Amino acid sequence: MLDIAILGLLMERDHHGYEVRTQLRDRLGMWANVSFGSIYPALARLERHGFVEAVLPVAPRLSTLSTGSLSGERASLRSLRATTGIGRRGRKVYRITDAGRQEFVALLSDPSTLDSAKNFSLRMALAKHLTPTRRVSLLERRRADLLERLAEVRAGAVNERLDDYAHGVMEHAARGVELDLAWIDDLLNTERSNQTFANEAK
């Protein structure tokens, strides 16, 4: 799942490892505890497979540093260092390759690896990179999984051996699945409406 997240961020623009960690936490919102000890090996593995490549950051033109004052030039230089990594040793900038783009779409739309709510949430956060048909397929697979889960929870809730507390937990779990199903149904309706509108506009 980390590979999908990293490749998805690199679909937007080039990043170095520190930016990847920051974006995972702040943008995707589900990787608060991800460490550099996980990110850099993942980047190295993706690079070995040819899905990403290390590139040199674009050097700024000297004119961008000219502000007319010493303090202004220092502030400009600090800003450039913060955004490009200039002056920081060992900072590699990574770019996704054509092979990486293909791998990303394949991983993102593969229903066989759709095994958890966190996994699905990540895919939906990056779903703009999928075709409408693949988005619908992803949503339909998740809906089928949730219906199966709801049936299991409902079956467990009628167990006569459950005390009131355990029964309450099962009911709470069922309501959570029902909320997820309602969300999926809304997304599916939106996707299908958009497809209908696009077909009618042709």
C-alpha positions as CSV (number, residue, x, y, z in Angstrom):
1,M,0.0,0.0,0.0
2,L,2.9,2.4,0.6
3,D,4.0,1.9,-3.0
4,I,0.6,3.1,-4.2
5,A,0.8,6.1,-2.0
6,I,4.3,7.1,-3.1
7,L,3.6,6.6,-6.8
8,G,0.3,8.5,-6.4
9,L,2.2,11.5,-4.9
10,L,4.8,11.4,-7.7
11,M,2.0,11.4,-10.3
12,E,1.5,15.0,-9.2
13,R,5.1,16.2,-9.2
14,D,8.6,15.2,-8.3
15,H,9.4,14.9,-4.6
16,H,12.3,14.1,-2.3
17,G,11.9,11.7,0.6
18,Y,11.1,14.3,3.2
19,E,8.4,15.8,1.1
20,V,6.9,12.3,0.5
21,R,6.6,11.8,4.3
22,T,5.1,15.2,4.8
23,Q,2.6,14.7,2.0
24,L,1.6,11.2,3.2
25,R,0.8,12.7,6.6
26,D,-0.7,16.1,5.6
27,R,-2.4,15.3,2.3
28,L,-3.5,11.7,2.4
29,G,-4.1,11.9,6.1
30,M,-3.6,8.3,7.0
31,W,0.2,7.9,7.5
32,A,0.8,10.0,10.6
33,N,3.3,7.5,11.9
34,V,5.1,6.6,8.7
35,S,8.9,6.7,9.2
36,F,11.8,7.5,6.9
37,G,12.9,3.9,7.7
38,S,9.9,2.8,5.6
39,I,9.9,5.5,3.0
40,Y,13.5,5.4,1.8
41,P,13.6,1.6,1.3
42,A,10.3,1.8,-0.6
43,L,11.7,4.5,-2.8
44,A,14.9,2.5,-3.4
45,R,12.8,-0.6,-4.3
46,L,10.7,1.4,-6.7
47,E,13.8,2.8,-8.3
48,R,15.3,-0.7,-8.7
49,H,12.2,-1.8,-10.5
50,G,12.3,1.2,-12.8
51,F,9.1,2.8,-11.5
52,V,10.8,5.9,-10.2
53,E,14.1,7.6,-11.0
54,A,16.3,10.1,-9.2
55,V,16.6,13.4,-10.9
56,L,18.5,16.6,-10.2
57,P,16.4,19.5,-9.0
58,V,16.3,22.4,-11.4
59,A,18.9,25.0,-10.4
60,P,17.4,28.5,-9.8
61,R,18.6,31.3,-12.0
62,L,20.7,33.9,-10.2
63,S,18.2,36.6,-11.1
64,T,15.6,35.0,-8.8
65,L,17.9,35.8,-5.9
66,S,18.4,39.5,-6.7
67,T,16.1,41.5,-4.5
68,G,18.1,44.7,-4.1
69,S,18.9,44.1,-0.4
70,L,21.1,41.8,1.5
71,S,18.3,40.7,3.9
72,G,16.0,40.1,0.9
73,E,18.5,38.0,-0.9
74,R,19.1,35.9,2.3
75,A,15.4,35.3,2.7
76,S,15.0,34.4,-1.0
77,L,17.9,31.9,-0.7
78,R,16.4,30.3,2.4
79,S,13.1,29.9,0.6
80,L,14.8,28.3,-2.4
81,R,16.6,25.9,-0.1
82,A,13.4,25.0,1.6
83,T,11.6,24.2,-1.7
84,T,14.3,22.7,-3.8
85,G,16.7,21.1,-1.3
86,I,19.6,23.2,-2.6
87,G,22.5,23.2,-0.1
88,R,21.3,20.0,1.6
89,R,23.5,17.0,1.2
90,G,22.2,13.6,0.2
91,R,18.7,14.8,-0.8
92,K,17.5,12.9,-3.9
93,V,14.6,14.1,-5.9
94,Y,12.4,11.3,-7.3
95,R,10.3,11.3,-10.5
96,I,7.8,8.7,-11.6
97,T,8.6,6.9,-14.9
98,D,6.3,5.8,-17.7
99,A,6.6,2.3,-16.3
100,G,5.8,3.7,-12.8
101,R,2.6,5.3,-14.1
102,Q,1.4,2.1,-15.6
103,E,2.2,0.2,-12.4
104,F,0.4,2.8,-10.3
105,V,-2.8,2.6,-12.3
106,A,-2.6,-1.3,-12.2
107,L,-2.1,-1.3,-8.4
108,L,-4.7,1.4,-7.8
109,S,-7.4,-0.5,-9.8
110,D,-6.6,-4.0,-8.8
111,P,-9.6,-5.3,-6.8
112,S,-7.7,-8.4,-5.5
113,T,-5.8,-6.2,-3.1
114,L,-8.8,-4.3,-1.8
115,D,-8.6,-5.7,1.7
116,S,-9.3,-3.0,4.2
117,A,-11.0,0.3,4.8
118,K,-7.7,2.1,5.0
119,N,-6.6,0.6,1.7
120,F,-9.9,1.7,0.1
121,S,-9.6,5.2,1.5
122,L,-6.2,5.6,0.0
123,R,-7.4,4.4,-3.4
124,M,-10.3,6.9,-3.3
125,A,-8.0,9.7,-2.3
126,L,-6.1,9.0,-5.6
127,A,-9.0,7.9,-7.7
128,K,-8.8,10.9,-10.0
129,H,-6.0,9.0,-11.8
130,L,-8.4,6.2,-12.8
131,T,-10.8,6.2,-15.7
132,P,-14.5,6.5,-14.8
133,T,-15.0,2.8,-15.6
134,R,-12.2,1.7,-13.3
135,R,-13.5,3.9,-10.5
136,V,-17.0,2.3,-10.8
137,S,-15.4,-1.2,-10.7
138,L,-13.5,-0.3,-7.6
139,L,-16.6,1.1,-5.9
140,E,-18.7,-1.9,-6.9
141,R,-16.1,-4.3,-5.5
142,R,-16.0,-2.4,-2.2
143,R,-19.8,-2.4,-2.0
144,A,-19.9,-6.1,-2.5
145,D,-17.3,-6.6,0.3
146,L,-19.3,-4.3,2.6
147,L,-22.5,-6.2,2.0
148,E,-20.8,-9.4,2.9
149,R,-19.4,-7.8,6.0
150,L,-22.8,-6.5,7.0
151,A,-24.4,-9.9,6.7
152,E,-21.6,-11.4,8.9
153,V,-22.1,-8.7,11.6
154,R,-25.9,-9.0,11.5
155,A,-25.6,-12.8,11.8
156,G,-23.3,-12.4,14.8
157,A,-25.7,-9.8,16.4
158,V,-28.5,-12.4,16.8
159,N,-26.3,-14.8,18.8
160,E,-28.3,-15.5,21.9
161,R,-25.1,-16.0,24.0
162,L,-24.1,-12.4,23.6
163,D,-24.7,-10.2,26.6
164,D,-26.0,-6.6,26.2
165,Y,-22.6,-5.1,25.9
166,A,-21.3,-7.5,23.3
167,H,-24.6,-7.1,21.4
168,G,-24.2,-3.3,21.5
169,V,-20.8,-3.6,20.0
170,M,-22.1,-5.7,17.2
171,E,-24.9,-3.2,16.5
172,H,-22.5,-0.4,16.5
173,A,-20.3,-2.3,14.0
174,A,-23.3,-2.9,11.8
175,R,-24.3,0.8,11.7
176,G,-20.7,1.7,10.8
177,V,-20.9,-0.7,7.8
178,E,-24.3,0.8,6.8
179,L,-22.8,4.3,6.8
180,D,-19.9,3.1,4.6
181,L,-22.4,1.5,2.2
182,A,-24.4,4.8,2.0
183,W,-21.2,6.6,1.2
184,I,-20.3,4.1,-1.5
185,D,-23.8,4.3,-3.0
186,D,-23.5,8.1,-3.2
187,L,-20.2,7.8,-4.9
188,L,-21.5,5.3,-7.4
189,N,-24.5,7.5,-8.2
190,T,-22.2,10.4,-8.8
191,E,-19.9,8.4,-11.1
192,R,-22.8,6.9,-13.1
193,S,-24.5,10.3,-13.4
194,N,-21.2,11.9,-14.7
195,Q,-20.8,9.1,-17.2
196,T,-24.4,9.5,-18.4
197,F,-23.9,13.2,-18.8
198,A,-20.6,12.7,-20.7
199,N,-22.3,10.3,-23.0
200,E,-25.2,12.6,-23.7
201,A,-22.8,15.5,-24.4
202,K,-21.1,13.6,-27.2
